[in-house]
Amino acid sequence: MKCIFCGNLDSKVIDSRANDDITSIRRRRECTKCGRRFTTFEVYETIPVMVVKNDGSRQPFEREKIRHGIVKACEKRPVTMAQIDDMVNKIEKDIYNSLEQEVESKKIGEAVMQEIKKIDEVAYVRFASVYRQFTDIDNFIELLNNIKKSK
C-alpha cells in the first residue's frame, strides 16, 4: 500500500478490524520509510446485479429500494428496524449468492413478501396489496384466505 505522506510503496499493518457493517475491513498501517500512520479500508468486490423490470428495462440493484418498501409496509407495526435490516440483509445476500448478473423484479418482490410474512402478517398484506396491485376487495379476501389456510 502506497504511503499517502511520502509515496513509499512499503507499509506494515498495525491493526485490522471489521467495520460495523461487516462488509469492509479497516486497517491501520505504518509506513516503513517515514513512520507515519494512515488508515485504509478494504471492501468486498461484488458482481454488479441488474434488476429486470416487468417492462424489460434494467436498472442497478439498490438495497435501499427494498428497505424503503419494507419500512413502508411495516409502518405503525411492532417491527423493529433491526428486524427490517435483517430482512434486507438476507434478501441482498440471497441475490448476490445466486451469482446471477440479472434478477427479475418479480423474484425480488416474492423474496420480500416471504421475509415480511415471517415477521408480521399485516405488513405482509400491506406489501402484497401494493406489489400485486390489488384492484378490488376479492384480491384481499383471496390473500387473507391463503394466509388462514397456511396456519
N, C-alpha and C positions, 0 to 999 in steps of 0.2 A: 504494500500500500504506500503510495507516494505521500510524503510529509507535506502538509499544507503550508508549513512555515519555510522550510529550506529546500523542498523539492527532492530530498533524498528518497530513494526507492526502497529503503530497508527500514522496517519498524518492527517492534515486537508487541504482542498483545499482553496487556497488563491485566485486564478484566473482561469477561464476557458474561452477558446475561440476556435472557429473553425479555422482550418488551411485554407490556401488559396484555396486548392482543395476541401474543404468541405467534405472530406471523413474521416477526423480524427479530434480529439479534443485534444488541448494542455492544460494541467493543471499544474499550479504552485502549489506545495504542501509545507507544512512546517511540519517538524517532531515535535511531541508534547513532545518528550524527549530531544533532543539536540538542537532544534530550527533552524536547518539548512534547507535551501530550496533546492528543486530539481524539475525537470520538468518531467512529464510523458505524453505519448501520447496514446490515445485510438483510435483504428481503428475498423471499422465495420467488423464483421465477414461475410465472403461471402462463398457461396457454390462453390466449385471448378467446373468449367464448362469445359467439354471436347468437342473439335470440332471433328466431324466425317468427315473425308476427303472422297473424291469420291472413293478412293481405299479401303475404310473400315478402314484405320488406324485412330488412335485417338491421339490428342495432346492437351495440355492445351490451353485454350483460352488466347490470348495475344492481348490486345487492341492496342499495338504498331504496329502489323501487319496491322490492319485496318487503322491506322493513316498513315502508310507508303504508302499504296495503294492509299489512298485519296490524299495525298500530291503529289504523282507521277502523278495522273490524273489531278490535279489542277495546275500543274507546268505551269508557264507563263500565268496564267489566273487571272482575278481580284477577286480571292477568298482569304479572309484573313485567317490568322492562327486561329483567334478566331472562324470563321465560321467552319473551319475544326475541331477544338476542340469540338465545339458544336455538330457537326455531330457524332464524335466518342463517345462523352458522351451519346448521345441519343441512339445510337446503343448498346453500352455497357449496358446502363440502361435497355433497352428492353430485352436484352439477360438474364440478371440476374433476371429481374422481371418475366420472363416466368417460373422461378423455375425449369427448366429442367436441368438435370445434363449433358446431351449430346445434342449438337446442330449441325445440318448438316451444312457443309461449304456452301452449296447452299443457305441455309436460310440467312446466314450472308452476302453472296455476293449480294443477292437480296435486303437486307435491305440497304447495302451500296449504291447500284445503285439508290434506291428510294431517299435516302438522297442527293446524288450528283445531281440527276435530278432536285431537288427543287432549287438548288443553281446555277448551271452552266451546260447548255446543251452540250457544247463542252467537258467539263471534263467528263460528263456522257458518251458521245460517246467513249472517250478515255478509260475509265474504262471498259465499256461494251465490247470493242473490245478485251481487254486482258482477262477479266473474262469469256466471252463466246467463246473465242478462235476462232475469225473470221478467216475463211480460204480464203475468196475471197471478191470481191467488192460487190457481191449480198447481203452478210450479212450486210454490211454497209448501202446499199440502203434500205434494209428492215427496219433496225433500224431507219434510218432518216425518212422514210415514216410514221412509227409508231409515231415518235415524232411530225411530222406535223399534223397527224390526231388527236392527243391528245390536240392540241392547239385549 
